[in-house]
């Protein structure tokens, strides 16, 4: 069974979890041989901005030692043969087409999404 | 002589669910940094922020053990801010809604966090320069 994971909510507790929880569970399920794809839509397209830096959080004397790195986590997911798609129009609306995008991301127009959905047995919208 | 300000924050989000939690804690830090006294009323899911039994875990996806992962825990953030308050001559009061605590079974809070009621929230707000509610969505 092939499942497409749609991620729309961005940075949902990523600082606390040091991960995007849906990207994380995709890694974990891939480790259990799941056949997956990931589609980034809405604000989650910001994850493909390759030069983002989530480090530096400090609260009192507490320092975060392992800040979230969603772009690197997506890159690692692609190295595990999980394709990562990103909606081109959502990138453009946010002015992100000009920034350095994560290598290997597949940009798709919204009108291509029905065909993409058809390539998967199930679509899970998180 | 400058007036000592007190700010009250009402939090609703449970830990590990929303970026609003991190933002709220950064606001608390900024206020304490300026020497303001700060009250927090934790309502609904936010009562778990101070739950003493929160525990770190390894992250197999990142290939890190418990120590390397050094997973953030909101109870530690609260403790760090309470310590920070003391260094800044400020006071951080943390009050959990008691009924919300009971519903969730998170009665074991860290030292310095106490059980209270909406009446405490109202009293803190009355005694504050300003109150900011950061609701859940």
Contacts between the chains, C-beta under 8 A, distances in Angstrom:
chain1	res1	chain2	res2	distance
A	11	B	19	4.9
A	12	B	17	7.3
A	12	B	18	6.3
A	12	B	19	6.3
A	13	B	16	5.2
A	13	B	17	5.5
A	13	B	18	5.6
A	13	B	19	6.2
A	13	B	21	6.8
A	13	B	22	7.7
A	14	B	19	6.9
A	15	B	19	6.8
A	15	B	22	4.2
A	15	B	72	7.1
A	16	B	15	6.4
A	16	B	16	5.1
A	16	B	21	6.3
A	16	B	22	6.4
A	16	B	72	5.2
A	16	B	74	7.0
A	17	B	16	5.8
A	17	B	71	8.0
A	17	B	72	8.0
A	18	B	59	7.1
A	18	B	62	7.9
A	18	B	69	7.1
A	18	B	71	6.6
A	18	B	72	6.9
A	19	B	59	7.3
A	19	B	61	7.2
A	19	B	62	7.8
A	24	B	61	5.6
A	27	B	61	4.1
A	28	B	60	7.4
A	28	B	61	6.2
A	31	B	60	7.6
A	31	B	61	7.8
A	57	B	22	7.1
A	57	B	26	7.7
A	58	B	29	7.6
A	59	B	25	5.4
A	59	B	26	7.3
A	59	B	28	7.7
A	59	B	29	5.0
A	59	B	77	4.9
A	59	B	80	5.1
A	59	B	81	5.8
A	59	B	84	7.4
A	60	B	29	6.7
A	60	B	32	7.8
A	60	B	77	8.0
A	60	B	80	3.5
A	60	B	81	5.0
A	60	B	82	7.8
A	60	B	83	5.5
A	60	B	84	3.1
A	61	B	80	5.6
A	61	B	83	6.3
A	61	B	84	6.7
A	62	B	76	6.1
A	62	B	77	6.1
A	62	B	80	3.7
A	64	B	70	7.9
A	64	B	72	6.3
A	65	B	70	4.5
A	66	B	62	7.5
A	66	B	64	7.0
A	66	B	68	7.5
A	66	B	69	6.0
A	66	B	70	5.7
A	66	B	71	7.8
A	73	B	61	7.6
